[in-house]
Amino acid sequence: VQLVESGGGSVEPGGSLRLSCVVTGIDFNSYAMGWFRQAPGKEREFVAGISWNGGSTYYEDSVKGRFTISRDNAASTVDLQMDSLQPEDTAVYYCNAGIFWGQGTQVTVSS
């Protein structure tokens, strides 16, 4: 099983990034998917989730209205569009499928 994230980087406050996660080795269509993040010195926290068919989405309160999670079951990918980024969004972002995790991608928001 592999979950491979991409799309992280450095942006100024107010900027945007789009994270993508490609999943192999599992029946992607059977899994709800999620994005989590971990800032330095803090515990890993939930950011956004999406049901197996994309019909339901869930967001942590601080990212509602700024982040959008989506999935493409044909391509086995899950994306996280992040707009209006703020310094407090700085963290390593992880893709999740049940018990499986990606290696993480760094997002840094700084002026």
Buried (B, 14 or more C-beta within 10 A) or exposed (E): EEBBBEBBEEBEEEBEBBBBBBBEEBEBEEBBBBBBBBBEEEEBEBBBBBEBEBEEBBBBEEBEEBBBBBBEBEEBBBBBBBBEBEEEBBBBBBBBBEEBBBEBBEBBBEE
